[in-house]
């Protein structure tokens, strides 16, 4: 059974060549449009393969939103995530993302207990 599609909404700052928000039909496209400086003029075949591997490694949309917020810069290519610096960024983001999720979960438990 296929998993239902996640809601893939881009940051409003991302525009295609026509100056409009692009249509995003897959997780791979979401990653490319979110992280690359020039997504409309990249090698989509190459970037798509890398994005697909990254999505399989980290299949949560909220994780990638967290990475985008934490990075603070755009990429020339998705291959950055396979460099030493890129791996470090992903590892740090994964650690803090998991901690954030734990804190959020623990806080909801405390809120229920106070009632």
C-alpha positions as CSV (number, residue, x, y, z in Angstrom):
1,X,0.0,0.0,0.0
2,X,1.4,3.4,-1.0
3,X,1.8,6.1,1.7
4,X,-0.4,9.1,1.3
5,X,1.3,12.2,-0.1
6,X,2.5,14.8,2.4
7,X,1.5,18.4,1.9
8,X,4.4,19.9,0.1
9,X,4.2,23.6,0.3
10,X,7.2,25.7,-0.6
11,X,8.6,28.8,1.1
12,X,7.0,31.8,-0.7
13,X,10.4,33.2,-1.5
14,X,10.9,30.4,-4.0
15,X,9.8,31.3,-7.6
16,X,10.2,29.6,-10.9
17,X,11.5,31.3,-14.1
18,X,8.0,32.9,-14.7
19,X,8.1,34.5,-11.3
20,X,5.4,32.2,-9.9
21,X,5.4,29.6,-7.2
22,X,6.3,26.3,-8.8
23,X,4.1,23.2,-8.7
24,X,5.7,20.6,-6.6
25,X,4.6,17.0,-7.2
26,X,7.2,14.9,-5.3
27,X,9.4,15.0,-2.3
28,X,12.5,15.2,-4.6
29,X,11.1,18.3,-6.2
30,X,10.4,19.8,-2.8
31,X,14.0,19.3,-1.7
32,X,15.4,20.8,-4.9
33,X,13.2,23.9,-4.8
34,X,13.8,24.4,-1.1
35,X,17.6,24.1,-1.0
36,X,19.1,25.2,-4.3
37,X,19.9,28.8,-5.2
38,X,18.9,28.3,-8.9
39,X,16.5,25.3,-8.9
40,X,14.9,26.3,-12.2
41,X,18.3,26.0,-14.1
42,X,19.8,23.0,-12.3
43,X,20.4,19.5,-13.8
44,X,17.2,18.0,-12.6
45,X,18.1,14.5,-13.4
46,X,21.3,14.6,-11.2
47,X,19.7,16.7,-8.4
48,X,16.7,14.4,-8.4
49,X,18.7,11.3,-7.8
50,X,20.5,12.9,-4.9
51,X,17.3,14.3,-3.5
52,X,15.6,10.9,-3.7
53,X,18.5,9.3,-1.8
54,X,18.4,12.0,0.9
55,X,14.6,11.7,1.2
56,X,14.9,7.9,1.7
57,X,17.5,8.6,4.4
58,X,15.4,11.2,6.2
59,X,11.7,10.7,5.2
60,X,10.1,13.4,7.3
61,X,9.0,16.6,5.8
62,X,9.3,18.4,9.2
63,X,12.9,17.3,9.4
64,X,13.7,19.0,6.1
65,X,11.9,22.1,7.2
66,X,14.0,22.1,10.3
67,X,17.2,21.7,8.2
68,X,16.2,24.6,6.0
69,X,15.6,26.9,9.0
70,X,18.9,25.9,10.6
71,X,21.1,26.1,7.6
72,X,20.6,29.8,6.7
73,X,22.2,29.5,3.2
74,X,21.2,28.0,-0.1
75,X,23.1,25.4,-2.1
76,X,24.6,25.2,-5.6
77,X,24.0,21.4,-5.6
78,X,22.3,18.8,-3.4
79,X,25.6,16.9,-3.5
80,X,26.7,19.3,-0.7
81,X,24.9,16.9,1.7
82,X,27.4,14.2,0.9
83,X,30.4,16.4,1.6
84,X,32.0,16.4,5.1
85,X,30.4,19.8,5.9
86,X,27.1,18.6,4.6
87,X,27.2,15.4,6.6
88,X,28.0,17.4,9.7
89,X,25.0,19.7,9.0
90,X,22.7,16.8,8.6
91,X,24.0,15.0,11.7
92,X,23.7,18.1,13.9
93,X,20.2,18.9,12.5
94,X,19.1,15.3,13.1
95,X,20.4,15.4,16.7
96,X,18.6,18.7,17.5
97,X,15.5,17.7,15.6
98,X,15.1,14.5,17.7
99,X,15.8,16.5,20.9
100,X,13.2,19.1,19.9
101,X,10.6,16.3,19.2
102,X,11.3,14.8,22.6
103,X,10.9,18.1,24.3
104,X,7.7,18.7,22.4
105,X,6.4,15.3,23.4
106,X,7.4,15.7,27.0
107,X,5.8,19.1,27.2
108,X,2.4,17.7,25.9
109,X,2.6,15.1,28.6
110,X,3.2,17.8,31.3
111,X,0.3,19.9,29.9
112,X,-2.0,16.9,30.2
113,X,-0.8,16.2,33.7
114,X,-1.5,19.8,34.9
115,X,-5.2,19.5,33.9
